[in-house]
C-alpha cells in the first residue's frame, strides 16, 4: 500500500492556504452532479424500447 502522508499533507496545506472550502467544495459538487447524471443514464438506458 502506498504511503499517503505526502498526499494528505498536500491536501491539508492546500485547504489551509485559501479562505474556506470553496474550491474543494465546488469540485466535490461538480463531480457528484456529473456522477449522478452518468449513473442515471447508465441505469435508464436499460429501459429503452426498440
C-alpha positions in Angstrom: 0.0 0.0 0.0 1.5 3.4 -1.0 2.4 6.0 1.6 -0.4 8.5 1.8 1.3 11.1 4.1 2.5 13.2 1.2 -1.0 13.4 -0.3 -2.7 14.2 3.0 0.0 16.9 3.8 -0.5 18.4 0.4 -4.3 18.5 0.7 -4.0 19.9 4.2 -1.6 22.7 3.1 -3.9 23.5 0.1 -7.0 23.7 2.2 -5.4 26.0 4.8 -3.9 28.3 2.1 -7.3 29.6 0.9 -10.3 31.2 2.6 -12.6 28.3 3.3 -13.5 25.1 1.4 -14.6 26.9 -1.8 -12.6 25.2 -4.4 -12.7 21.7 -2.8 -16.5 22.0 -2.2 -17.0 23.2 -5.8 -15.1 20.2 -7.1 -17.0 17.7 -5.0 -20.3 19.2 -6.1 -19.4 19.1 -9.8 -18.1 15.5 -9.6 -21.2 14.5 -7.7 -23.6 16.0 -10.2 -21.7 14.5 -13.2 -21.6 11.2 -11.5 -25.3 11.3 -10.8 -26.1 12.1 -14.4 -23.8 9.3 -15.7 -25.4 6.8 -13.2 -28.9 7.9 -14.2 -28.0 7.5 -17.9 -26.5 4.1 -17.3 -29.5 2.8 -15.3 -32.2 4.3 -17.6 -30.7 3.1 -20.9 -31.8 -0.4 -19.9 -35.4 0.7 -20.2 -35.1 1.9 -23.8 -37.8 0.3 -26.0 -36.5 -0.7 -29.5 
